[in-house]
Amino acid sequence: MVAARIPMPRAGFDTWLRTPLPGPDAIANPAAMWTGWAADGAGTDWDLTGLAGSPAAAAGIREARAGTPLQRLATRATRGVTVARHHDGALEVYLYDYHGDTYGTQTDLLMLAGAARFATADSPVLHWGGDVYPDLPLNGDPPLAVLLVGPSGARFVARFPLDAPITRLRPVEATFLAAAEASGDTWDTEGLLDAAIRGHATDADRPAVDVPVTELGCQSSAT
């Protein structure tokens, strides 16, 4: 799971959507991704060396990282319920992967690191272990990583007060959970995907749900 609410003007959001994802050097300290949180001490492998034996998988990740947020978010939306929009003066994302992989998460974090230049305030991007249940971390469960994004750039932080950002993300989460609960074989993108992203999808890529609704809306598993 990756979620964020990053204040920025509409014009900045539109430009961000069409700006290619940056590389790991857009983050001041990419090697510190896990430092201070639940996976402290784990390796990061931003250069994909762990995929040396899987060249097709590595090529797919590099292709995604060579694209734009618009392309990535439109593609994600074809795989399941996704919140990605400009709403009330901010970029809002709530990105759920059923048993997602770290490389895909890192691609999403690079995408959001690229939003720093358009942001009007530093804001945390939360990544947590809700790979089965999408709820935000509850009862003091630590996230896996926190990326601070804003006018000062993008950097991982080992400590951050989480109560306020989680409170700000609750309405975004509620939007996601309500859509997931109501979905069947397809889901209604209205109000979840920004019009610019909806317009990028083709009729052949209509969003489909790949996660059983019974898996959603349960208690958080932040490990």
C-alpha positions in Angstrom: 0.0 0.0 0.0 1.1 3.5 -0.8 -1.0 6.6 0.1 -0.4 10.3 0.1 -2.0 13.7 0.1 0.4 16.3 -1.4 -0.8 19.9 -1.7 -0.2 21.3 -5.2 -2.0 23.5 -7.7 -4.0 22.0 -10.5 -1.5 23.2 -13.1 1.3 21.5 -11.1 -0.7 18.3 -11.0 -1.3 18.3 -14.7 2.4 18.9 -15.4 3.4 16.2 -13.0 1.1 13.7 -14.8 3.0 14.2 -18.0 6.5 14.4 -16.6 8.6 11.2 -16.8 9.4 9.4 -13.5 12.7 10.5 -12.0 15.5 8.0 -11.1 16.4 7.1 -7.5 18.7 10.1 -7.4 15.5 12.3 -7.1 15.4 10.9 -3.5 18.1 12.3 -1.3 18.7 9.0 0.5 17.2 6.1 -1.4 19.2 3.6 0.6 17.4 4.7 3.8 14.0 3.5 2.5 13.4 1.1 5.4 15.4 2.9 8.1 13.6 3.4 11.4 10.5 1.5 10.5 9.1 -2.0 10.5 11.6 -3.4 7.9 14.6 -1.6 9.3 17.8 -3.1 7.9 16.3 -4.7 4.8 18.1 -4.1 1.4 16.6 -1.7 -1.2 17.9 -2.9 -4.6 16.9 0.2 -6.5 19.2 -1.0 -9.4 17.3 -4.3 -9.8 20.4 -6.5 -9.3 18.1 -9.0 -7.5 16.4 -9.5 -10.8 19.5 -10.5 -12.8 18.0 -13.9 -13.3 14.7 -12.5 -14.5 15.5 -10.2 -17.4 11.9 -10.0 -18.5 10.7 -8.8 -15.1 13.5 -6.3 -14.9 12.7 -5.0 -18.4 9.1 -4.5 -17.4 10.0 -2.5 -14.3 12.5 -0.3 -16.3 9.8 0.3 -18.9 7.4 1.4 -16.2 10.0 3.7 -14.7 10.6 5.3 -18.1 7.0 6.3 -18.4 4.9 9.1 -16.8 2.6 9.1 -13.8 -0.3 9.4 -16.3 0.7 6.1 -17.9 1.4 4.3 -14.7 -1.8 5.4 -13.0 -4.0 4.6 -16.0 -2.4 1.1 -16.2 -2.8 0.5 -12.4 -6.5 1.4 -12.8 -7.0 -1.4 -15.2 -6.0 -3.9 -12.5 -8.2 -2.8 -9.7 -9.7 0.0 -7.6 -7.4 3.0 -7.5 -7.6 6.5 -6.1 -5.5 9.0 -8.1 -6.9 12.5 -8.4 -6.4 16.2 -7.8 -8.9 17.0 -5.0 -9.4 20.0 -2.8 -6.0 21.5 -3.8 -3.9 18.3 -3.5 -2.7 15.3 -5.3 -4.4 12.3 -3.6 -3.4 8.7 -4.2 -4.4 5.4 -2.5 -2.7 2.6 -4.3 -3.5 -1.0 -3.3 -1.6 -4.1 -4.6 -2.9 -7.5 -3.6 0.4 -9.2 -2.5 2.4 -6.4 -4.2 6.1 -6.5 -4.8 8.8 -4.1 -3.5 10.0 -3.2 -7.0 6.5 -2.0 -7.9 6.2 0.0 -4.7 9.6 1.6 -5.4 8.3 2.6 -8.8 5.3 4.3 -7.2 7.6 6.0 -4.7 9.7 7.4 -7.6 6.5 8.6 -9.2 5.6 10.5 -6.1 9.1 11.8 -5.5 8.7 13.4 -8.9 5.8 15.4 -7.4 8.1 17.3 -5.0 8.9 20.0 -7.5 5.2 20.8 -7.9 4.2 20.6 -4.2 3.5 23.6 -2.0 4.2 21.9 1.3 6.2 18.9 2.5 4.0 15.9 3.0 4.6 12.3 3.9 4.0 9.4 1.5 3.1 6.3 3.6 4.0 2.8 2.5 2.8 0.0 4.8 2.3 -3.7 4.7 -1.4 -3.7 3.8 -0.8 -6.2 1.0 -3.9 -8.2 2.0 -6.0 -5.7 3.9 -5.8 -2.1 2.6 -6.6 -0.2 5.8 -4.2 2.5 7.0 -1.9 1.4 9.9 -4.0 1.1 13.1 -3.2 1.0 16.8 0.4 2.3 16.5 1.5 -0.3 13.9 4.5 1.2 12.1 4.6 1.7 8.4 7.3 0.2 6.3 8.6 3.5 4.9 7.8 7.2 5.0 8.9 9.4 2.1 8.7 13.1 2.7 7.9 15.0 -0.5 7.7 18.7 -1.0 9.5 22.0 -1.9 12.6 20.8 0.0 12.8 17.7 -2.3 12.2 14.0 -1.5 13.8 12.0 1.3 13.1 9.1 3.5 12.6 9.9 7.1 13.3 7.5 10.0 10.8 9.2 12.3 7.6 11.1 11.6 4.5 11.9 13.7 1.8 9.8 12.0 -1.4 10.8 13.6 -2.0 14.0 11.6 -1.2 12.5 8.1 -3.3 9.4 8.8 -6.2 11.7 9.8 -5.8 13.6 6.5 -5.8 10.3 4.6 -8.9 8.9 6.2 -11.3 10.5 3.7 -9.1 9.2 0.8 -9.2 5.7 2.4 -13.0 5.9 2.8 -13.4 6.7 -0.9 -11.3 3.7 -1.8 -13.0 1.3 0.6 -16.5 2.4 -0.4 -15.6 1.8 -4.1 -14.1 -1.6 -3.4 -17.1 -2.6 -1.3 -19.5 -1.6 -4.1 -17.5 -3.1 -7.0 -18.2 -6.3 -8.9 -16.3 -7.3 -12.0 -15.8 -3.6 -12.8 -15.7 -0.5 -10.7 -16.9 3.1 -11.2 -13.9 5.4 -11.7 -16.0 8.6 -11.1 -14.7 10.5 -8.2 -11.7 8.1 -7.8 -9.7 8.8 -10.9 -9.0 12.3 -12.1 -10.6 13.1 -15.4 -7.2 13.5 -17.0 -6.4 9.9 -16.0 -9.9 8.5 -16.9 -9.5 10.1 -20.3 -6.2 8.3 -20.9 -7.8 4.8 -20.6 -9.1 3.2 -23.7 -12.3 1.2 -23.9 -10.1 -1.9 -24.1 -8.6 -1.1 -20.8 -11.8 -0.7 -18.7 -11.0 -1.1 -15.0 -11.5 -4.6 -13.6 -11.3 -5.7 -10.0 -8.7 -8.4 -9.4 -9.1 -8.6 -5.6 -12.1 -10.4 -3.9 -14.2 -7.8 -2.2 -14.3 -10.1 0.8 -10.6 -9.3 1.3 -11.3 -5.6 1.7 -12.4 -3.4 4.6 -10.8 -5.6 7.2 -8.4 -4.8 10.0 -5.0 -3.7 9.0 -1.9 -6.0 8.7 1.0 -3.6 8.8 3.7 -6.2 8.6 
